[in-house]
C-alpha cells in the first residue's frame, strides 16, 4: 500500500483564513487607521489655526481703525473740569 501523503501539506482554508485575516487586520489595519486619524486631526487643526490667524488680523485692523478714530476726535474730557 502507498501511504497517503498530502501533496501540499496543510493548506489553510475556512476558519484558518478568517483567523489569519483577523491577525493581519490587527497588525496592519489598526496602526494605519490610527496614523490616518492623526493626519486628519493635524490637518483640521492647522486649518483652524489659519482661520484664527485671519480673525486675529481682522481684529487687529479693527482695533487700529478705532484707535485712529478716537485719536482724530477732539478730546471732550480736557475741557470738562467739574472740580473732582
C-alpha positions in Angstrom: 0.0 0.0 0.0 1.0 3.6 -0.7 0.9 5.9 2.3 -1.4 8.9 1.8 0.8 12.0 2.0 -0.8 15.3 1.2 0.7 16.9 -1.9 0.9 20.4 -0.4 0.9 19.9 3.3 -1.6 21.7 5.5 -3.3 24.4 3.3 -5.3 26.7 5.4 -9.0 27.0 4.5 -12.2 28.3 6.0 -11.7 29.2 9.7 -7.9 29.3 9.4 -8.1 32.0 6.7 -10.5 34.1 8.9 -8.1 33.9 11.8 -5.2 34.9 9.6 -7.3 37.8 8.2 -8.1 39.0 11.7 -4.5 38.9 12.7 -3.4 40.8 9.6 -6.1 43.5 10.3 -4.9 43.8 13.9 -1.2 44.0 12.9 -1.5 46.3 9.9 -5.0 47.8 9.8 -5.2 49.4 13.2 -1.9 51.2 13.0 -2.8 52.5 9.6 -6.2 53.8 10.8 -4.5 55.5 13.8 -2.0 57.2 11.6 -4.7 58.3 9.2 -6.7 59.7 12.1 -3.7 61.6 13.3 -3.1 63.1 9.9 -6.7 64.2 9.6 -6.6 65.7 13.1 -3.5 67.6 12.4 -4.8 68.8 9.1 -8.1 70.1 10.7 -6.1 71.7 13.5 -3.8 73.5 11.0 -6.8 74.8 9.1 -8.3 76.2 12.2 -5.1 77.9 13.1 -5.1 79.7 9.7 -8.7 80.7 10.3 -7.7 82.0 13.7 -4.8 84.0 12.2 -7.2 85.6 9.8 -9.6 86.5 12.5 -6.8 87.9 14.7 -5.6 90.0 11.7 -9.1 91.4 11.1 -9.5 92.2 14.8 -6.1 94.0 14.9 -7.1 96.0 11.9 -10.4 97.0 13.5 -8.6 98.0 16.8 -6.2 100.1 14.8 -9.0 101.8 12.9 -10.8 102.5 16.2 -7.7 103.9 17.7 -7.2 106.3 14.8 -10.9 107.3 15.0 -10.5 108.1 18.7 -7.3 110.0 18.1 -9.0 112.1 15.5 -11.9 113.1 17.7 -11.5 116.2 19.9 -11.0 115.2 23.5 -14.1 116.4 25.4 -12.7 115.4 28.8 -9.9 118.1 28.8 -12.4 121.0 28.9 -14.9 119.5 31.3 -13.4 120.1 34.8 -16.0 119.5 37.4 -13.6 120.0 40.3 -13.3 116.4 41.0 
